[in-house]
């Protein structure tokens, strides 16, 4: 009897415990203060996530000699740091040197022509005076000969002159008149040249030829200087694609890829839908796009482009959409240690 009496007491106790627990849970649900619910995030509060590439602050540039030619020497190695004006490579300049010598000779000849034109211009007034005096002298000779002929004919009453003597004097007079006519024509030409400022024009023409010869020499020297490729500023040779004995032709594969000295930046490619969200001064987090355990670099947005266009890098890479128009934002890391130019990065720009 005692064992049968204990069984109902156990179930009664269990029922009481369940009832009390249910009442307690209901009281806690209705009387305990509920936590304040946060409002859902709007699209304006979401961070902007995009991709980009590491670049030099002044942008990486391609360097090529200004003219094609055969490489005779390479003075630096790939990855080397260089100073502004330092020689990178040199082309064969033998043809340019010959052209320079030819231009120097032409300049010398043009200088001589100018000196001669100036000397002739200085002598020209005296030449006119001399020609006028010559014309006057010729006229005087004709006058004297004519008087002699008149005197000879006047003496016919006294003695009869010889026919040969008269004929010779008449021939002399005709010759003197022809000489006088020739001198007058020469004088007319000189006077016309004087009126038309021919000597002055000759000097100006010689001066122009000298200037043209000087320009040719300058071009020849420039062509010779352009056979040497020099660093445009302090920086680093990122890639070198030239070797001694090879031939370079501008416009194809760049001989040198050059990164100017300075801090590295990340050029973020922001989709057009975030056009108004990204502003200078916003905080950004930067990670390597390909490495799972990539370190994180902190930085700030330095500038935002005013132009929505194709990506600056047009290299077609697998897995990338290259025909999307984007907005470029330049992000300046607080510390650029470990960043490599061309490195593909994933950027998170903190909107709030």
Secondary structure, 3 states (H helix, E strand, C coil): CHHHHHHHHHHHHHHHHHHHHHHHHHHHHHHCCCCCCCCCCCHHHCCEEEEEEEEECCCEEEECCCCCEEEEEECCCCCCEECCCCEEEEECCHHHHHHHHHHHHHHHHHHHHHHHHHHHHHHHHHHHHHHHHHHHHHHHHHHHHHHHHHHHHHHHHCCCCCHHHHHHHHHHHHHHHHHHHHHHHHHHHHHHHHHCCHHHHHHHHHHHHHHHHHHHHHHHHHHHHCCEEECCCCEEEEEECCCCCCEECCCCCCCEEEEECCCEEEEEEEEHHHCCCCCCCCEEEEEECCCCCCCEEEEEEEEEEEEEECCCCCCCCCCCCCCCCEEEEEEEECCCCCCCCCCEEEEEECCC
